[in-house]
Amino acid sequence: MLSKSCYFPCSNYIVLFTILFSSTAAAAASSPKISYVDYCGSVVPQYPSTGTFLGHSKFFELSDGHYSGGEKLFAAEPGTSIVRTDHSDVGHFNFGAKYVHKTKSSEILQLGGSLSFQGPQIVVKSRRRHTTKYVNLELSGFWSESTGMICMVGTGSSHAYAGNILLLSAVFKLYYPKISNIFNSIVSGTLESLDPVESLNYFEKISVSAYAQMNYSYTQFPSSIRDSCSNIEVPKETSSFVMDSMSSYIPDLLAVLLKLEHGSDCSGGNCYPFSLKKDSIPSFLSLNQIYFSEEGKFHTRIGFYNHSAHWFNYKFVPKDSFVGEGFWDHEKNQMCLVACQVLANASVGDCTVGLSLWFPLVFTIKSRSRVIGRIWSKKNKNDPGYFSTMSFRDYGLYQNLNPGMKYQYSVLEGISGCDAIENSAYMGSRTYPDGSLRHDLSFSMSAVTKGGSSANGQAYPLSIGDTVFTDSFVETKMEDLNVTLRNVSYEFSYWSYTDPSSPGRIPAKISAEGVYNSKNGHLCMVGCWYNESSVLDKQEKIEDMMDCKILINIQFPPMDPKEGEHLNGTIKSTRQTWDPLYFEPISLSSYKMYDEQATESIWRMDIEIIIVVISLTLSCIFIISQILYAKKNQHVLPAISITMLVVMSLGFLIPLILNFEAMLIMVKNKQNFFSNSGDWMVVKEVIVRVLTLVAFILHLRMLQVAWSARCASEGKNDLSVAEQKTMKLCLILYFSGAVIAWFVQSKSRSHWWKREDLLSYAGFILDGFLFPQILLNLFRRSHEKALSLAFFVGMSAIRIFPHVYDLYRAQTTVPRLQFSYIYASPEVDFYSLAWNIIITLVGILLATSIFLQQRYGGNYILPLRLRKQDGYETIAELSL
């Protein structure tokens, strides 16, 4: 019979699930059915459904809409504050129909759909992070074709920051006409709470408005639009599109931020298309929700922004928006449209703004825009609301280019004193990228000035030779591989480290072109940049404002880089220091990876995952063999070291506790560094975690069996005494080792131990898992064969092999790629040349010691003169 001290009760989680289920059931039961007739009967009559399903109609779909009201649902709570950067504090809503049914009335349709709200960003001051509130409702109701009204009722919930959930009931009313035009393309409505005002679930009325995506009727086409664009001069070399490709190509090309170029006469109200304060002049615009129809017609929503950061929140804001319609002019290869201002009350004002834009086919160092256009007022110069014609162009934050793009090199003759040209005949023993792959010449970078300013960013080639990369996701390989010097054009963009809450963190951009030498890996270029603080004269083009007195030198690392070899370079202004356009030299560095290295690393990571799975599977097999061995030889169970089994169990438990979620994220990030196939890596890692858990459970089972046998051997007091001595000595040694390791590392590093340090030391202790068993055998002078040969030899091999593998890997892998190690990772054990040799030899020594002890006796490993002494005295004498 087991003593009470040997009984380990299990935690019962059934109670927790019962509570959760009961809470959910109670919440569901507390939401009564809402009467449609009571709240919507006077808006849209209710008719029985005929059962005819019309599908998930996109006709009833609104996205990125604007809302106001509902302060209780979206207000900041104590300890939080709403981010205030114009558009970033504007939430949005979406609505979509899940089903549409016919009814017995020909003009009434039955709807079911979802209405969701996302609140503004809220800063949690105590945790220094952002969070957002969400409201979701499931609604059902009817739509009237004749009146254009939708009325729906339903329930939902609001998820607050503190974790509180409000159960909501509401009525949703929306004016949604069957056919829209430019004047009623902004639909609006309300959401009202059906709960009593004194209820915790009550909320204030919410007003909504959005740009409709329904059947559209063009009213400004063709005369008004065509006449508006007649005076615009469009360059000859621009992209043309056939009818079938417009709806697929053009919206993608216009998914960019367009920068307005204000003239020097920008003052008062004559330099922007709507009345704003002088300090709120919009600097950017974008065309959102573009919909093409037959004959090249389209309609769209236009947003204006003060800062580039706002475009990423391109939600509809009535006071900063226009709606427009237009057509593609096949003769001039331009988009021409007329726009109408959206008023603050979500109605549409007059249509007195014209826009024209086109897609250039030729890039130069000074002109890198894939979208260029003009915006002007159709009013007379003396009329209120008139503004001067402005140019706009994309800001260069793009991934894809227009099909058929060309690059025209124009400043190559300005490169002088460049190693790429002067040492073009150099033939060294090292191999550098041949320039045939864009990825090999692209890199992320860190930038530091002499004054201490720092930034990070990226650089990538737009063209190599005559090949322009129109798709950043498709790698194009150059056909001629025997070219030493290649003409290249580049785009540099980097971001200064600033306060994350500061508005308009605009990337500094440098356009460059030059020569790359594939024999020495040197890249030399002339760069151009545009000073954002410059103001254009009335007739001045942005190209004339660019400073091209910049010299860029980049040295790429060899294809087989050694430790310490990485990409480095400089960006220098060739102007005098007193020149207003002069800037301090910028030092660049990057730990880039070539395609060949990435491919090899992915292959190695896959192999390492397989090795990890095999190792864990073998661990499970070996512990099962020990359990079966102990079951067959139950007399040896008390002789198994409890300390050893605890150490082994903890060796599997610690990674599960400290590394479960972190390991999943880490492995996915490692794979995403190389490719976009991180999901499969996460699946593999889940398998690893499951096997680790199985191994842990098996060790717990072995521990429970051994502990039960030990408790049953109440008459053998020597077992308890020896185990206590073993545990005390092990704890002293483990603690002393931890202190020494911490002291040594604190001399070289400024921080206390991190999670990785704890994992590494735990792995080191697990490498010597046989040490407690050796001590117990010594103290007892044991002759029992407590451990099966398969167990202690197999488990020792599993602990030794990673260090042998790391010795091999160190000779074949670039040292800086250690972050990608999955098997034999420095994060879970001590790995270096010295540690690998020491741990391998010690592991073999410990396994040999167990073999000798079980064959000849516990004290057989001691010198002959000490074997007849008491085990504890022997250790004491050795310690002297």
N, C-alpha and C positions, 0 to 999 in steps of 0.2 A: 504494500500500500504506500502511495506517495505521501510525503509530508506536506503540510500546508505551504511551507516555504518553497516547494517545488511546483506549485500549481500556478499556471499562468492563464488568467481569464482573458477571453477575447472581447473586444469592444463590439457592442451591438449597434449597427447603423440603421437597423430597420425602423427604429423610432424616428430618426431624422427624416427618412423617406415618407413615413406616415404623416409627420407634421407637414412636410412640403405638399404632399398630395391633398391633405385636408384643407390647407390654406388655399390651394388652387381651386378645389371644388367649391369652397365657400365663396371665393371671389366670383367664380362663374355663376353660382346660384344667386349672388347679390345683384346681378345685372338683369333687371326685368325686361321683357319685350316691350319695345317702344311702339306706340300707335302711330302709323304713318298718317292716317286721316286727321288726327288731332293737330298735327303740326304742319302738314304739307297738303292737306286736302284742298285748301283754298288756292294753292299755288299751281299744282299740277294734279289733276284728278287721278285717282287710283283705278286701274282697270285690270281685270284678271289676265294672267299670262296665257298665251296660246301654246306655250311650250316650245315654240320655234326658236332655236338658239342661233344668234347671229354672229357668234364668235367673240374673240377678245378684240373688239374694235379699237383701232388707233385713233378713230375719230374723236373719242372721248379721252383725250390725253393731254395733260398739262405738265410742263416740267420747268423747274427753276423759277417758279412764280414768286411774287412779292406778297408779303402780308404785314399787317399792323394790328396792334391790339393784343389781347390775351396776355397782359402783363404778368399775371399770376403764374402762368405756365412757363414763361421764359425769363423771368426776372432773376438777377443774381442773388444768391443766398448769402447769409453771413459768412465771412471769410473768403468771399469770391468777388470778382469784379468783371464786368463785360469789357472785352477788348474794344477800344475806340480808335479805329483807323478807317473812318468813312465806310466803305463797302464791307469791310471785314466784320463789322458789327451788325450786318443785315442778314437775317435768317432767310430761309426760302421754303417753299412747299411744292409738293408734287401730287398729282391726281391721275389715276388711271382706272379704266373700267375693267373688271374681271370677267363680267358676262353681260351680254345684251340680249334681251328676249322681246319678241313681238308680243303685243297685247291685242285685245279685241277691238281696240280703237286704232285706226290706221295711222294716226298722227302721234300716238303715245308709245314710247318704248320703256321697258322695265330695265333698270340698271343695277348692277352691284359693283362696288369698287372700293379702292383704298385711297385714303387721304392722309398724307404724312407731312409733318412739319419738322424742320431742323432749326433750332434756335441759334442765336449768335454765339461766338466763342466766349467762354467764360474762363477767366484765369483763377485757378485755385491757389491763393497766395501761400498757404502753408506748405503746399507740395510743389509749387513752381511749375505747374503744368496746366495745359488747356483741357477743357472738357466742353461738352455740348449737350443741351437738352433736346429730347425728341418727343414728339407726339404722334401717335398712330391711331387711326380710326378705320373701322370697317363699316361701310355704309351701304344702304339699299334704298331704292326709290324709283322715280320716273322722270322722263324727259319729254317735253312737249315740243313737237316740230313747229307748230304754229306760233307759239310765244317764245320759243328758244329758252325756256326756263328748265332748270334741273332742280329737283328738290329731293333730298335724301335724309334719312335718319339712321342712327347707328351708335355704336359704342366703341370705346378704345381706351388707351392708357397713356399716361405721361410719365416718363422716366426722369426723375429729378436727380441732381448730383448726389444728394445724401443717400440715395437708394430708395427713397419713398416712391411709391407707385400710386398715382391717382387714377381711379376708375371713372372714365368720362362717358357721358351720354350727350349727344348733340344733334342739331339739325343743320344741314348744309344746303344753302340756296345759291345758285349760280346762273347768271345769264349766259347762255351758250347757244347762239343762233346757228341754224343749219348751214348757212352760207355767210362767210365773212368777207370784208374788203378792208382796205387800208384804214378806214375810219372806225370800224368796229372790231378790229383785230385784237384789241385788248379787252379781254373778258374779265368780269369782276363779280364778286359775290360775298357772302358772309357765312361764318360758322358761329352758331350760338349754342350756349350750354343749356341743357334741359334740366339740370339739377337746381334745387333751391339756392337762393343767394347765400343763405347761411351754411350751406354744405361745404365741406372741405374740397369736394370735387368740382365746385362751381368755378367758372372762369369767365373773364370779360369777353365781349364779342370780338371776333377776329374778322377783319376785312381782307379779302384776297383779290389779287389781280395777276394776270399772266398773258403771255403772247399765245394766241390760239394757233393750233396746227391743223385746223379743219379745212373743209372745202373753201377755196379762196377764189374770189372774183376780182379781176384786175380792173381798176378804174382810171389809172393814170397812163395807161398804155394805149397807143404808141406815141401819139404826137407830143404830149407834154414831156415825156422822158427823152425822146429822140432829139427834140429841139434843144433840150437842156444841155446835152452833151456835144452838140454840133461844133462848138468852138474849141474843144479839147484836142490838143495835138498828142498823138500816141506814137511812140517810136516804132520803126518798122520791124525790128527783131523782137517780137513778142509771141507768146504761146497762143496757139489756136486750138479749139476744141470742137470735136464733132458732137452732134446732139446727144448721142448715147452716153458720152463720157462726162458730160458736164456735172450731172448730179453726183457722180462718184469722185471726180478729181477736184473740182473747184471748192466744195466745202472743206476738204482736207487741206488744200493750199491756203485757205483763209482761216484756218484754225491757228492764227498767230495774232500777236499784239501789233497794232499799227500805230506808229509814232507820228503825231502831228508836228509840223514844222512851222512855228509861228514866225511871222515876219517882224521886222524892226518897228513897223507901224502898229503893232499890237497894243492897243490901249482902249480904255473904255469898253464899249460893247461891240467893236468891229473886228474882233479876231477869234470869235468862237460862236457856235451856232445857237446858243441860248444864254439867257441872262444869268450870270453867276457873279459872285464877288471877285474882285481882281486877284485875290490870293488863291482862288479856286479855279483858275483857268485849266480846263482839261488838257492833258498832254498826250493822251492815248485814246484810241477807239478800237472797237472790234466788231465784226459782223457775226452774229450768233443766230442759231436756228434758221439756217438758210434752206429754203424749200424750192426745188425746181419743178416746173410743170412743162407742158407742151410748148414747142416753138422757142425754147430757151428762156422763157419767162421765169422769174423767181420773186419770192418775197422774203423779207428778213427783218430781224430786230438788230438795232445798232446801239451799242453801249459806249459811253464816254467815261473816262477815268482820270483821276489826278495823278495816280502812281501806277507803275507797271505791276506791282504786286496785286492790285485789285482785279486785274484781268483773270487771274486764276480763280477768283470768285465771281465768274461772269454771270451772276444771277440778275434777274430783271429788277431794276430800280426805276420806277416811273419817271422821277424828276431828272434822271440822267440818261434817258433813252429816247430813241427815235424808232419809228417803223418805216419800212420802205418797200418799194416794189420796182422791178426793172427788168432788163432783158440783156442777153449776150449779143453784142454787135459783131457779127461775123466779118464785116468789112474792115473794121478797125481793130478787131481782136481786143475788145474792152467790155467790161461790165458797166452798164449805165443804169442809174436808178434815181428816183425821186424819193425824198424822205420827209416824214412829218413828225413833228415833235410830240412826245407823249407828255401830257400835263400832269401836275402833281396829283390830281384826282383820278388818274388812270384813264382819262379821256384823250382823244387824239386831236391836236391842234391843226394849224395850217401846214400845207405841204410846199414849203418854199426853199427847200435845201436840195441841191443836186450833188451827186457823187459819181465819179468815174474811176475805175481802177483796171490795171492790166498786169500781166505776168511776164517780166523781161526774160529773154532767152540767153543773155550774155552777162556774165559776171566779170568784174574787174576788181582790182584791189580797193578802189574807192566806191564801187557800187556793188553791194552784195545783197541787195533786196530782191526777194522773189515776188513781192507785191508792191506796186507803186500806184498812187492815185491822187486825185484832187477832190476837194470838197469846197463848195461855194454857195453863196446865197443867191436866190433868184429874185430877190427884192431889189428895188432901186436903192442907190447909194444913200439917199437921204431918208429912206424909210426906217422906222424903228425895227430893230432886230437884224439889220443888214450886217454882214461881216465880210472881210476880204477873203479872196480865194487862198486856200492853204493846200500845201502838199502833205501827203502822208506816205509812209512806207513801213514795211515790217521791220521789227527790231532785231531780226536775226535769230530769234529763239525758235528754231525749226529743226526738224529731223529729216524731212523729205524736200526735194527740190522739184521744179517743173521738169516734165519729160522733155528731152532734147536740149538741155542746158549746155552752154559752152563757156569756157573760161578764156579770157584774153589777158595774157601776161604783158605787163606794161612798164615795170620798173626793175627788171632784172639787171639792166645795165648799171643801176645804182649800187649794186653789191660790190664791195671792195674789201680787201684784207680778210678774206674768208677762207678758212681751212678746207671747206667743202670743195672749193674751186682750185686753190693753190696746191693742195696735196691730193689732187684727183688721181694721180698715178701711184699713190701709196698702196702697196700690197702687203698687208700684215698677215700674221698667222691666225688672227681672230676673225670670226665671221659676224657680220652685222646684217640687219634686215635689208633685203634686196630692193625694198620699195615697191614690191608687187602687190602687197596687201595693205589696205587702208588701216586695218586694226593695228598692224605692227607700228604704224607711224602716228597713231592716236594715243593720247595719254592724259590721265588726270594729274594734277600738279599742286604743289604747295609753292607759294610765292612769298618772298620776304625782301623788304627793302633795307638799306643801310640804316634808315631811321627807326627801324623796329616794327614798321607796319607789316601786317601779315594778311594773307588771303589764300584761298584755294580755288581751283577751277579746273578747266579742261581745255584741251587743244586737239583739233582734229583737222585732217586735210579735206578741203573741198574738191580738190582736183590733184591728180598726179599725171604729169604729162598732159595729154589731150583728153584724158578720161575724167569726167565730172561725176561725182557720186550723188546720184539723184535720190537714192534710198539708203538711209543710214543703217537699216537692218539687213541689207543684202550686201554681202562682201563680193567685190569684183576684183579678180586677179588680173594683173597686167600680163599681156602676152609676151612682150619682149623682156626677157630676164637678164640679158647680157648688157644692160645699160648701167654705166657707172654713175653718171650725173643725171638726175631727173629734176625737171622743173616741177615745183609743187606750190600750191596755194593753201593757206591755213586760216583757221578762225580760232582766236584765243578769247576766252571769256573767263573772268574770275570775279569772285565775290569777296569783299572785305568783311572781316569779322566785326559785326556791329551788334548793337542791342537787338535781339529778335523782335522786340515790339516796335522798333522804329519803322516808319512807313517807307515804302518805295526803295527797297534794297535792290537797286538796279545793277546788273552785272557790267563791269567795265569790259569793253570789247576792243580787240585789236585785230585788224585784217592784215594778212601778211602774204607775201609770195617770195619765192627764192629757189634755192638749189639744194638737193639732198645728194650726198655722196654715199653710195652703198658699200664702198670699200673701207671707209673709216667711220661710218655711222654719224657723220657730221651734217647738220642742217643749218644753213645760213640764209636769213631772209631780211627783207625790208618790211617794216610794219607801218600801218596807218591807224590813227585813232581820231575820234571826234570828241571834242571837248563839249560836254553836255551844257556847260554854262554859257556857251557862245550863243549870240542872238543873230539870226539871219537877216541880212538886208532884204529889201523888198524883192529884188531880182536875183538874189544870191542862191545858189544851189548848195545842198549839204555837202556835195563832193568837194566844193571849193573851200570848205571850212575844215577839211581833214588835215591833220599834221602827219606827214609821212617821213619825218626825220627820226626814224626809229630803226635800230639794228638789233636783230635777234639771232643768237647763236645757241644751238641745242646739240648736245652730244648724247647719242643713244648708247645704251650699254650693249655689249656683245650678245650674241644669241645664247652663249653659255657663260653668263656672268658669274664672277667669283664674289665672295663675301666683300661687301663694301662698294661694289660696282653698281651704279644705278644711273638713271637719266639725270642730267644736270644741264643748266644753261643760264643765260642772262638775257634780259631785255633792257636795252640802254637807249636813252635819248641822245642824239648827236648834236643837240642844240647847246648853246652856252648856258651856264647855270643861272644867269640873270634873266634869261628868256622866260616869259610867263608860261610858255608851253613846255618848259623843261620839267622832267620828273626824275626822281632818284633811280639809280639802277636797281633792277629787280632780279633777284636770284631765284631760279626755278629748280625744283627737284621733284623726282617722281620715281616710285617703285613700280614701274609698269611691267606688264607681262606680255610676252609675244604669243601669237597663236599656237606655235609649236609647244611652248611651255605650258600653255593652258590646256592643250589637248593631252599632253603627258600627265598633267596634274589631275585632270578629270579621270583619266584611266587609272592612275595610282589610287585616287580616292575610292573609286569603285572596287578595286582590288582590296584596299584596306577595310572597307565595309564588309566584304566577303570574309576576310581573315577574322574580323571581330566576331562575326556571326559564327564562324567555325569554332573559334576559341570559346565562346560562351556555350555553344552546343556541347563541346568536349567537357567543359566545366560541369555541366549538368550530368553528363554521362559518368564522369569520374566520381562525383558526389553520390550518384545513384549506386555506383559500384561499391562505394564505401558503406552505404546504408544496407545493401544486400549482404556485404561481407560481415557487417556487425550483426545482422539478423541471424546469419548462419553461425557466427561465433560470438554468442552473447556474453561470454565470460570476459571478452576483451573490452566491452563497452565502458566499464568504469575507468579503464586505463587511458581513455582518450582525453586529451587536455581540453577542458572547458574553455580555458583562455584562448587556445588556438581557434576553436570553433567560433567564439565571440569575435575574434579579430577577423576571421574570414567572412563572417556575416556582416560585420561593419564595413568591410572592404567592398561589399556589393551594395550596402545600404546608403553609404555616404554619397556615391555618385547619383543614386536615385533621388536623394533629398536635395543636394546642392546643385545638381546638374540636369534635372529632368527637362524643365522648360527651357533653360539656357542652352542645353545641348541641341534641342530641336531648332531653336533660332540660329545657333551658331552654325550648324551643319547646313541649314538652308541658305544662310548668308554666304558660306564658303562656296557652295555650288553656284549661287547667283552671281558671285564674283566672276565666274568663268562663263556661265551660260544662263539660259532662262528655264532650265529643267530642274529647278530646285524641289518640286513636289515629289518626284520619285526619290530623291535623297531623303526627304522627310519620311517617306514610307519605309525606307530601309532603316532609318534611325528609330522609328517606332518599333520595328522588329527587334533591333538591338536592345531597346529599353524593356521590351516584353521578356526577352531571353534573360536579361539581367535580373528582372523581377523573379522569374522562375528559378534562377540559380540562387537568389536570396532566400526564396521560400524553401528550397531543398536544404540549404544550409541551416535554416531555422529548424527544419524537421530533424536533421542530424543532431543539432544542439539539444532539441527536446528529448530525443531518444537517449543521448549520452547523459543528459542531466537526470532523467528519470532513473537510469541504471545507477548513477552515482548516489542518488537519494536512497535507492533501495539497498545499497551496500552500507547500511548504518554501522555495521560492526567494524568496518575497515577504516579506522580513523586516520591511518597513514595517508589515504587518498586525499582527504580534506586538507590535512596539514601540508602535503606536497603541493596541492593546487594553490593554496594560499601563498606559499613561498614563491611559486612560479608567477602568480599574478602580481605580487608585490615587486619582484625583481623586474618583470616586464614593464610595469607601469613606471618604475624608476628610470629604466633605460629609455622607454619611449618619450617620457617627459624631458629627460636630459637631452635626448636627441633633438626634440622640438626646440628647446631653448638654444642649443648650439646653432641649429639651422637658422632660427630667427635672428640670432646675433650676427651670424655671418652675412645673411641677406640684408640686414638693416644697415650694414656698413656700405653696401653697394647700391641700396635703393632707399628712397626717402619715405616710403609708405609702409604701413603695417601689413601683416599677411592678408592677402586677398583670398577669394574662393579658390583660385587656381593653386595657391600655395598649400592650402589645406588638402586639396585633392592630391597634389603631388606627394605630400608627406604621408597621407593615407595609403597611396599606392606603394610608397617605399616600405611601409610597415607590412603591407600585404605581401610584398616580395619575400619577406622573411617569415611567412606564416608558420613554418615548421619550428621556429625557435622556441615557442612555449612548450611544444611537445618534447623537444630535446631536453629542456630544463626539467619537466615533469619526470621523464625517464631517468634523469640523473638523480633527482631527489629520491626516487623510489627504487633505484637500481632495478628498474623494470625489465622483465624478460618477455612480457606479452607482446605479441605482434598486433598492436592496437590499430594500426593503419594498413590498409591493403596496399600492395605494391603498385597497382594501377592508380590509386588515389594519390599517394605522395609523390610518385615519379611523374604522373601525368599533370598534376597541378603545378609541380615545380617547373615542368617544361613550358606550361602555359604562361608562367610568370617570367621565365627566362627568355623565351622566344622574342618578345617585343624589343628587348635590348639588343639581341643579335640582329634583328631586322633593322633597328635604328642605326647600328654600325654600318650596315650595307647601304641604307638609304642616305646617310650622310655623305657617301661618296658619289651619289648619283643625282641628288636633288639640290637646287639652289637654296642656300641657307635661309634666305628671306621668305621662302615659301612654307616655313614652319607653321604659319597660321592655318594652313590647309591640312595639316596632319590630322587624321582621324584615328588611326591605329598607332600605338606607341606615341601618343601626344604628350608633349612636355607639360600639358595642363593636368595630367593625371598620374605622373610619376617623375622620378629624377632621370633625365636623359642627357647624357653628354658622353664624350669618349671615355673619361675616367669612370663615371658612374656605370656605364654600360658594362665595362670590363669587371668592375668590382662586384656589381649585383649578379652578373652571370656566374662568376667564380664562387661567390657566397652561396648562391642558389644550389649549385652543384655540391658544394661542401655540406650544406644542410641536409639535402636529400641523401647523400652518402652516409652522413652521421645517423640518420634515422634507420637506414638499412643495417648498419653495423650494430646499433643498439638493439634492434629487434632480433638480430641473429645471435649476438653474443652477450647482450646485457646492457642496461642503461648507462653504466659507467665505463663501458669498453672504450669509448672515445677519449678517455683521460689517460694521461701517462701511467705506466704500470705501477709506480710507487704510490699513486693516489687512488687507485681503484678500490682498495680495501677500506678506505675511510668512508665516513658517513657522507652522503651526497651533499648536504648543506655545508658541512665542514669543508668539503672539497671546493665548493664554490667560494667559500670565504677565504680559503688559502690561496686560491687562484687570484682573487681580487687584491690580495696583498702583493 
